Amino acid sequence: MELSSILTVDRIQCAVPCQSKKKIFETISHVAEDVENEIFQANILESLVHREKMGSTGIGSGIAIPHGRIAGLSEVTAVVLITDCAIDFDAIDQQPVDIFFALLVPEEQIEGHLQTLASVAAKLSNDVIVKQIRTAKTPEAVFSALTLDN
């Protein structure tokens, strides 16, 4: 799967000032709210928080992939936030997180959800890409790092 099919530059933010999981989820929800007119920030926030209660989406190396299934969403959508400083996120390696690649998936797409998660995790396991994301100063640079073949 090509990440450019689910991610746009306007859903990427760099140097985001956040100090907590709650604030990260609120920011992701705010950025994603414009995806479709009927998808409201509160629905997105509720889905992300609900999923996180099942276990941390922090996959290690300063990266988290928060995700949720959203009723009424018509296509998979991604939001990427790079925080100005890493925050405690209960990641599996107990390291703080500064790269958040959020996935919002239509409620009925269970199999597609898992495939999308696997694609994103594979991309973010590439040290070169992660370094490019961390040093990026603009959403365009983050988008390029994630969508170009590296």
C-alpha positions in Angstrom: 0.0 0.0 0.0 1.2 3.5 -0.9 1.1 5.9 2.1 0.4 8.7 -0.3 -3.0 7.2 -0.8 -3.9 7.8 2.9 -1.8 10.8 3.9 -1.7 14.4 2.7 0.6 17.2 3.6 -2.2 19.1 5.4 -2.5 16.2 7.9 1.1 16.4 9.0 2.4 18.7 11.7 5.9 19.3 12.9 7.2 20.5 16.3 3.8 20.0 17.9 3.8 21.2 21.6 2.3 18.2 23.5 3.1 16.9 26.9 0.6 14.0 27.3 -1.2 11.2 25.6 -4.5 13.1 26.0 -3.2 16.2 24.3 -1.7 14.1 21.4 -5.1 12.4 20.9 -6.9 15.7 21.0 -4.5 17.2 18.4 -4.8 14.2 16.1 -8.6 14.4 16.4 -8.6 18.1 15.6 -6.3 17.6 12.5 -8.4 14.7 11.3 -11.8 16.2 11.9 -12.0 17.8 8.4 -11.5 14.4 6.7 -15.3 14.1 6.2 -18.0 16.5 7.2 -19.8 13.9 9.3 -16.8 12.8 11.3 -16.4 14.9 14.4 -13.4 15.4 16.7 -15.2 13.8 19.6 -15.8 10.5 17.7 -12.2 10.3 16.6 -10.9 11.1 20.1 -13.2 8.5 21.6 -12.0 5.8 19.2 -8.3 6.6 19.8 -8.7 6.6 23.6 -10.8 3.4 23.5 -8.1 1.6 21.5 -5.3 2.9 23.6 -7.0 1.5 26.8 -6.5 -2.0 25.3 -2.7 -1.5 25.3 -0.2 1.1 24.2 0.3 1.8 20.5 3.8 2.9 21.2 5.9 0.4 19.1 9.3 1.5 20.3 12.2 3.6 19.1 10.2 6.8 19.8 7.3 5.8 17.5 3.6 5.3 18.1 0.8 4.2 15.7 -2.4 5.2 17.5 -5.4 3.9 15.5 -9.1 3.5 15.7 -12.1 2.4 13.7 -14.4 5.3 12.9 -18.1 4.8 12.1 -19.1 6.8 8.9 -15.5 7.2 7.6 -15.3 6.2 4.0 -11.6 5.6 3.5 -8.5 5.0 5.6 -6.9 8.3 6.7 -3.6 9.1 8.3 -2.4 12.0 10.5 1.3 12.4 11.4 2.5 14.5 14.3 6.1 15.1 15.3 6.3 16.6 18.8 8.7 19.2 19.8 9.9 16.9 22.6 9.3 13.2 23.2 6.6 12.3 25.7 5.9 9.3 27.9 3.5 7.0 26.0 3.9 3.6 27.7 5.7 2.3 24.6 6.8 -1.3 24.6 10.5 -0.3 25.1 9.5 2.2 27.8 11.1 5.0 25.7 9.4 8.4 25.2 7.7 9.0 21.8 8.0 11.9 19.4 6.6 10.4 16.1 2.9 9.7 16.0 1.5 8.1 12.9 -2.3 7.9 13.5 -4.5 5.7 11.4 -8.3 6.2 11.2 -10.0 3.3 9.5 -13.7 2.8 8.4 -15.4 0.8 11.1 -16.2 -2.2 8.8 -12.6 -2.5 7.3 -11.1 -5.0 9.8 -8.8 -6.8 7.4 -7.7 -3.6 5.6 -7.0 -2.1 9.0 -4.5 -4.8 9.8 -2.8 -4.6 6.4 -2.5 -0.8 6.7 -1.0 -1.1 10.2 1.5 -3.6 8.9 2.5 -1.3 6.0 3.0 1.7 8.3 5.0 -0.3 10.8 7.2 -1.6 8.0 7.9 1.9 6.7 8.6 3.2 10.2 11.1 0.3 10.9 13.4 1.9 8.3 16.0 3.9 10.3 16.8 6.1 7.3 13.1 7.2 7.0 12.8 7.7 10.7 15.9 9.9 10.8 14.5 12.0 7.9 11.2 12.4 9.7 12.9 13.5 12.9 15.1 16.1 11.1 12.3 17.4 8.9 11.3 21.0 9.5 8.2 21.0 7.3 5.2 18.8 6.6 6.4 18.5 3.0 9.7 17.1 4.1 7.9 14.5 6.4 5.6 13.6 3.5 8.6 13.1 1.2 10.3 10.9 3.7 7.2 8.7 4.1 6.2 8.4 0.5 9.4 8.2 -1.5 11.1 4.9 -2.0 14.1 4.9 0.4 
